[in-house]
Amino acid sequence: MLEIVFEEARSGLAQLTFYEAKNLRSIDPMGQQDPFIQVSLGKHYKKRTPSVKNGGTNPYFNEEEVWMWLDSDNWVEDLMIEVLDEDAKEDKPIGSTHFSLLPYMKMTPDATREDEYDLFYYVVIDPKDDTEKKEVACGSVFLRVRFYVAGALNIVVDKAKGLLLPEELSKVTKDRFDPYVQLTLDGKAVQMLKRTPADKDGGKDPVWNSTVKFMVVDQYTLDVKVYNQSVVSGDTLIGFAEVSLLNVFRNGLHELWTTLKQRKSNGGIREVGDILLKMTFVGPVGIAYPQCRPEIDGFDDTLRKPPGLEQEAKEEAKPIISTVPDENEDVEAEKQRIKELESQLLANRTVDQEFTEDEIIAAFKFIDLDHNNFVGAAEIRHILVCMGEMITDEEIDMMISMVDLDGDGQVSFKEFRALVLHPNPGLVDMQKEINKVREEDAMKDKQAMTGKANVLELSSFQRQKELLKREEKKKRILTFIDDNEINFEYIRQSFGTYVELPKDQRVGGRVKFTEFCTVMKVEPITEYRNLHSFYDDEEMGDMDMREFLLNLMNFVPVDKEERIRFSFEMFDDAKTGFIGQQEIQEILRGNHMLSLASVEKKAETIMKQANKNSAGAITLKEFLVISRKFPNILFPTAGITTKK
């Protein structure tokens, strides 16, 4: 009787966890063998565990993990497990076993368990014929096998716009060059690298329309590099970018323009064009991607749209924000929108105004309990409690943020008046219109300070992007604090170590990864290298150490006045007793975990309210007064907590 069993082969990631081995044969005359495990699929794909020093015949492998990638080329091979004794001259085999991974491919990772596998070695029976061997048992190894099935990621590399060659090459090769795109995915087990064909004479605006396919498990960022192909001088890197795959994991479809960057000869960064990528993703039901990444949010098929519904998805989705718009069209559209908004507000004031100016002023003064011409969180809370309303700090912060045009964490009379005069302030669209006015104010302030054209300081897209980055910073910082038991004293000591660094190792307050580890007293592990890179906005290999320390203080208990004194001390480098607007802006950036541009308005507010000296700087005493008068300016109003 013949029985045929079909077992589905899948691409994916195998996680092998090694616990211990028992009753190994001893091949060291002194009984001091150093066992390790070598794992292989086929002849060339091999990985190993660290050796167990003096592990003897019953070594414990400390749950060491080995990750192996399985695809259509190697799944047909049995997984070979070999236990060897590490030796300076030549590693000596102790025993081995082998088995197929096919049964594990149909099991969920959580369904597997620790198993015992018998080990064997071979003894030649006939010295004259080494093919005659017998199998001899020599102990066992305990391990667990988990298999994570891969999902299919398809990327259409469509086209690029405005590519610029490196400065030294652009003088020789002008507009005629042959760009191609290289895509790289890095995972726990393997690095995948694929490329498109070159667009012959594609020049600055090449079109590839080339599809690249990957099978992914734990990968969640895509490295994009555009090269100029040259047989004579060798391929030259034009630009690079990093793209998150989380959106396509979540939605199944993602189309975006992303900006390419290029390192200049002097070490700086410049933007050298944009590239259009169209991505689709299909994964098994109920499995969240990326897998094996507990530090990253995963997305299953709940919201994911299959590729066949691309057109339907495009109709349902919000319009995609292009990162390479026509600048002239944007400016003209912005002018027209602002003009319409001004007309609408003027009409509200002159035609449909329900309250007189005196009534609005009287109402504001009634709420402004401390008579500083601003309404803060404490005053709103007091009024609502008197009215019998119980409200949380988060709800108050949300109320303020909806009408806080200049981002200083409180409501001015101008902002209060705009809210009162709106025909229907209860509309959901109110926040949109407030944001429009906020962008208009930012544009006017920028124009007044620089004398440049009418350009928005931050677009809504940039704001959204910045808030997402702040949330990612928060996750990484909380992990760092938990791992190292960070408190305020730890931060203060770290700053002391930072100050003791030679000045050439902390130019402009920025430090390399080695110095970062020294200051924070941590090991140079990959997780912290990634954290350092996340703060390296300029991609120069360094980060702002003081910004990082200020970020940490958002999440550890510390008295506010002590925090303010310490912040002042950090930026008063020359110990003059004064700091200027630039230093205030740096402090606000660290406290609010936003960009310098986003806190510029707050810094200006502080300088206007403080008693400045003739040099345009403020003292610690003035800084403390401002912190008591306007606490929401100095400290975040939502999402970040500090001891009060």
N, C-alpha and C positions, 0 to 999 in steps of 0.2 A: 504494500500500500504506500502510495506516494502522497505526501502532504506538502503543499506549497503555501508559504506564508508571505504576504506582501507587507513590507515595512517601508513607510514613507521616509525618504531622505530629505533633510532640510538643511539649508545654510543657517549658520548661527554660531553662538559662542559657548564653548564648553568650559565650565569652571570646575577645576579639580582641587579639592581640599584634602590635604594629607595630614592625618592625625599621628599615627605611630606605626612602627613595625615591631613584630614579636618573633623571637626564636630564630633570628637570622643566623646563618652559618658564619663562623668566625674564620676569616682568611688572613688576619694579621697575627703574626707569631706572638706579638706582645699583648694581643687582645685589646688593642687601642684603636680600632678602626673608626673612621669618620664617615658614616654613611650619608649619602644624599640620593635623591630620586631624579632620574632623567625621564622625561615624557617625550614621545615622538609619534608623529603621524607621517609615515613614509620615510624615505632616506634622509631628507634634507630639513624637515621641519621639526626642530628639537628645542626643548626648554628644560630647565632644571630648578630644583630647590637649593637653598643654601645647605651646606653640609652640617651635620651635628657633631661637634667636636667631642671625641671620645664617647660617641654614642653607643659603641659596642654592638651587642646583639639585640638590644631592645630600645632603639632610639625613639625619641619623641620629636616630631617634626613641627610642633607648635602651630598646628592648623595652617601651615603654609599653603598659599593659593598659587595655582598655575592656570593661566588662561590660554586656551587654544581655539583658533578660528577654524571652522569647518565650512567647506564649500564643495562645489561639484567636482573639484579636482582631487580632494583628499579624503572625503567621507568613506570611500570604498575601502580605505586602509583600516586595519585594526589599530586601536590605541595601544602603544607599547609602553609598559611601565617597567623601568629597570632600576634596581637598587645597586649602587656602586660604592666602593670605598675610595674616598678622595686621596690621591697620592701625588706627591710632587712630580714624580716621573710619569706615571701612567695610572689612570683610574682603573680599579680592578672590579670586575663584576661579582656581585654577591648572589643575586637572583633576579628573576623577571617574570612578568605575566603579560597577557595581552587579551583584549576583548573588543567587540564591536560597540560603537556608540549609537547604533540605530535604535535600540530599545529605549534609550534615554530621550530620543528626539520627540517621542509622543507623550512624554511625561512632563508635567509642570515642574518648575524648579523646586517648589515647596513639597512636592510629593516624594522626592528622593530622600534617601537616608544614608547613614554611614554603613558601608559594607566592608567585609573582610575578603581579601583576594589572596589566594595561595600563591606563593612564589616558588619557582623551580630553577634549577640549573642543569646543565647537560654534561654527562660523563661519557667519554669515548669508550666503547666496549672493546673494540679491536684496535690496538695500536697501529696495525698495518692498514686499517681502513677507517679514516676519521669520519666517514659518513655514517658509520654505525654508532649511534648514541642512544643513551637512555635518559629519561627525565627523572630528576631526583628532587623531592620536596625540600625546601630550605627556609621555612618560616612563612610569614604572611604580612601583608600591609593593609592598614585600615584607611579608607578614603571615602569621600563622597563626591558623586558626579552630578552636577546640575547643567542642564542645557537650556539656553535662551535662544528662542527662534528669532530669525532676522526678518525685518520688514523690507519692502522694496521701495527704494528712493530713486525717482527718475528726475533728472535735471536737464532742462533744455537751456543750453547756453545760447541765447538768442543773438545779441549784438552788443556793441559798445559805442560810446559817444565821447568825442573829444579827447582821445588818448594822446598823451605827450611822452615822447621818448626822454630818457635821461639827458640832462643838459649837455654832457660831454659828447653824447651820440647824436643829438638833434642837429648839431652843426654839420655833421657829415651826411647823415641820412635825414632828409626833410620829411616829405609827406608820404613817400613810398616805402612802406615796410610791411612785414608779413606777420601779423599778430596771431597767437594761439593762446588757449586757456588751459591751465593745469589746475585740477581740483584734487584736494587732499582731505581725507578723513582719518583722524587718529583715534584709536580705541585701545582698550586694555590689552588686546592680544595682537593687533596687527595695524599697520598703517596702509591705507588704500590710496593709490595715486593713479589718476586717469587724466587724459588730455583730449582736447579737440583737434581736428586738423587745422592747419594754419590757413588763414584767409589771405591768399596771394594778393599782394598790393592793396590789402584792406585799409592800410593807413590809419588815420585818426578815427574813422567811423566804420570799423569792420563788422561784417555780418557772418555769423557762423551757423546759426540755426542747427546746432548739433546736440544730440541727446546722449547724455552720459548716465549710466545705470550703476547703482550701488546697492548692496545688501547691508543693512545697518542694524546694530543691536544697541550698543552703548554710546555710539558717536552722537554728538549734538552740536558741534560746530564744524563748519565747512571752510577750509582755507582756499582762497581763490587767488591765483597768480596769473597775470597776463605777461607773456613773453613775446619778444620779437625773434622770429626764426631766422638764423643766418648761418649758412654753411661755411662761409669764409671766416668770420670773426667769432663764431659761437653764439648761442642764444643769449639774449639780454633781457633781464627782468624789467618790465615797464611799470607795473604796479601790482599791489596786493590788497586784499581785504579779507575780513573774517565775517562769516554769515552764520547766524543762529538758525538751527533747524527746528526749534521749538514750535514756531508758527505752523510749519508744514506738518509736524507731528500732531498738532492740535486740530487743524482744519482739513488736512489732506491735500490742500492746494495753497500755494503761496507764490506770488509773483512780485518781484521787487527790483528796483534799481538800487545798486549799491555803489558807493564811491570808492575808487581805487586810490591808494596812497603810494608814495614813492619816497625813498630816503635820499635826501640831497647829499652832495659830496661833502658839505660842511657838517653833516650829521643831523640836520633838521628833517622835517616831513613836509611834503607838499601834495596837494590833490592833483591827480593826472587823468581825470575822466571818470566815466561811470559805465557800469555793465549791467545788462538786463538778464536776470535768471528767472526761469519759470519752473517751479518744483511741484511734484506730486508725490504722495506717499501712501502706500497700502500696507497695512499690518494685520496680523491675526486678530480675531475678535477677542475683546477683553484684556488685551495686553497693552500696558502703557509704555510709551517710548519717551526718552531713552531708558533702557533697562540698565540695571546694575549701577545706577547713579543716584544714590539716596540723597545727595546734596542738591539734585536738580528735580524740579517738578516734572512729572511724567504725564502724558496724555494718551488715553486709550481711544477707542473708536466711537465714543459717545457723540462727539461733534464732528468727527472726521467725515468728509464727503469723498465718495469713491471717484476716481478719475473720470468715469463715464458721465458724471454730472457736472463737468467743468462749466458748461455754459449756464446751467441753472445756478450754480454757485456764484458765478460772476454777477448774475442778475440780482441775487439776494444779498451779496456782499456789499459793504460800503465801498465807495470809490477809493481806489488805491492812490495814495499820496505819492506822486513822483518826486524823486530826489534830484531830478535834473530838469526842472521846469524852464520855460522860456522866461528869463528874468524880466524882460520888458513887459510881457503880458501880465506877470504877477504884480509888478509895481502899479501898472495902470488899473488892474482889477482892485488892488488894495486902495488906491486913491478913490475909485468910484464907490467902494463899500464904505469907506470912512465918510465920504461926502453924504451918502444916503443916511448913515447913522446920525451924523450931525443934524441933517434936516429933520429926521424923526424926533430927536431929542428937543430941537428947537420948537417943533410943532407941539410936543407934549407940554413945553413950558408956556407957550403963548396961547394955545387954543383950549386944551383939555386939562389944564392945571387945576387940580381939585383943591389944593391947599395954597394959601398965600405964603409969601416969603417969610413974613413975621411968624406965622404958625409953624413953619418948618424949623425956623431958628429956635423958637420956644421949645418945641418937642426935643430937639437935639440937646439943648442946654439942660432939660429935665433928665435926660439919660446920662449926660456927661457929669457924673457925680463929683469927680475930682477937678473939674473945670480946666482940663489941659487941652481942650479942643479935639480930643480923640475919645472914641468909645472902645473900651477893651473888654476882654472876656469877663473880668470880675464884675464890671458894671452891668453887662448883659445878664449875668447870673443873678445879681441882686434884684434887678427889675423883675425877672421871671419868677424868682422865688416869692417876691411880694405879691405876684399875681397868682400864686398857688401852683406854678408849673415846676415839676422836678425834671431836670435836664442834665445830661452828662457833659463832661469836658469835650468829648469828641463832637457832640452835637453843636456845642457853642463854637468850636473851631470851624465846623462846616458852615455855620451861619456867617461867620466873619469872612471865610474864604470866598463865599459867593458874591460879596460886595466889596472886598478889599482890592481896589484897583491897583494900588502901587505895591502890594505885596509886603507891607510892613507889619502885618499881623494885627491890625486894628482898623477901626472905621473912622475916617475923617468926615468933616461936615460935607465936603464935596461928594464923597461917596454916599453918605446918608441921603443927601439931596437928590442924587441921581436915582436912588432906589425909590424914594417917595414919589418922584415925578413920573416913574414908569407907569404906563396905563394898566398893566396887570403884573405886578411883581411876583405873583404866585405861579406864573408860568414856568415850566421846566426850562424854556429857552432863555430864561433870565441869566443863567450863568454864562451862556454863550455870548450874550450881548455884553455882559460885564467883561468877559475875556477880550472881546473886540476892542472895548474902550481901553483896557489895560495895554493891549498891543499898540493902540494909537498913542497912548501916553509914553510908552517906552520909545516909540519911534520919534516923537517930538523931543524927548529928553536927549536922545542920542544925537539928533540933528542939532540941537542947541549946543551940545558940548563939542561936537566935532566939525560942524559946518558941512557935513556931507549930505548926500541926497536922501530922499525920503525912503528909508529902508527899515523894515521891522527888525528889532533887536533879537527877538526870539519868536519863531513861528510856533503855532500850536503843535505841529509835528515834533519840533525840537523839544518843546516842553514835555510832551508825552514821553519822548525818548529819554529825557533826563530823569523823569520820575521813575521810569522802569529801571534805569541804572541805579537810582538811589535805593530802590527796593532790593536789587541784587547786592549792593554794598552792605545793606543792613543784614542780609542773610549771612554773608561771608564774615562780617565783623562779629556777629553773635556766635558763630561757630568758633572763631578765633578766641573770643573771650572765654567761652566754655572750655576749650581745650587747654588754655593756659591760666585759668582762674585769675583773670585780670581784674584789678580793682584800681581805685584812684592812686593809691600809693605806688602801685606797680607802674602806672602811667608816668607819675612824677619821677620815679627812678629812671625810667626809660628815657625821659627827656634829659635828665642829667647825663646819661651815657651818650646821648646824641650830641650834647654841647661839648663833651670831651673829645669827640672825633676831630681829627685834623680838618681845617677849613676847606682844604681841597677835596675832602670826601663828603662835604655837605654844602656844595655850592648852591646858592639860592634856596637852601632848605631841602634840597633833593638828595637822595641817597640811593646807591646801588643795592642789589639784593643782599650781598655779603654784609654790608653795613646795616641793612634793615634787620637781619638776623642777629647781629651783634647788639643793636639797640634794644630789640624786643626780647633778647635772651631765648631764642628759639632755634631749633635745628633746621638746616636748609633743605626741608623736604619739598616735594613737588607741590603739595597743596599751598604752601606759603609762597612758593615761587609764582604760582598762578595768582595768588592774592596780590603780590607785588606788581605783577604785570597788569592786573586789572586797574591799579591806580596809576599806571604809566600811560597817561593820556597822550603824551607826545611821542610815545614809542621810542624813547631815547635810552631805555634801559634803566631808568631811575624813577623815583616817586617822591612826592612831597611828604616828608616825615611828620611835619607839624600838622598837616591836614589829617593824616591818619590818626595821630594822637587825639586831636579834637573830635574826630568821628567816634573813637572809642569812648570818650567821656559822655557821649549821648546815651550810653547803655550801662553805665556803672553808677552806683550811688555816690553823690558828691554834693556838698552844700553849694548853692548857686554863687554866693559871694566868693567862696574859696575858688570856685571854678573860674570866675571872672578875673580874679587876681592872678591866677596861674596862666590864663590865656594872655593877659596883658604881659606877663613876664616872658612868655614864649616868644612874643613878637617885638619886645623892646630889646633888640639885639645889643645895641650900644649902651644900654642901661642909662638912658638919658632921662627917663621918667615920662617920655612922650611917645605916642604912636600916631601915625597919620591915617588918611583914608584908605590907602592901599593895604596897610596892616589890618585895619578894621574889616575890610572886604575879605581878607584871607581868613580871619577869625569866623566871620559869618559863613563863608564857604564850608569851613570845617563843621560848624554847628548845625547848619541846615542840610549839609551833604548835597549841595547843588553846585552849579558852575559859578565862576566869578561874575559872569554877565547877569545871572539870575539874582544875585544879592547886591548888585551895584546900587539899586535904588535904596535898599535898606542902609547901606553904608552912607549914602548921601544924606538920608534922614538923620542919622546919628550925628553927622558933622554939622548939620544945620541946627539941631537942637542943643548940642553941647556948646559950652563957652570956649570957643577955640582961641588959641593964641595967634599971634600975627603970622606964625609959620604954618598955620593950618593943621595943627596937631592937637591932641587932647591928652590930659593927664589921667592917671589911674583914678583919682577922685572924681573927675568928670565922667569917666567911663562907668564908675559905680553908680553915679546919680542917674545916668541914662538907663542903666540896667534895671533900676527900681522904677523909673518912670515909664519905660517902654519895654517890659520883659519879653513881649512877643517878638520884638525886633531881633533881640540877641539869641533867643532860643526858639527851637521849632515849636509850632503850635499843634502839630498832629503827627502821629505815627512814630515819634521818637520820644522816649521818656527819660526824664532826669529827675533826680531827687530835688524836692523843693525846699 
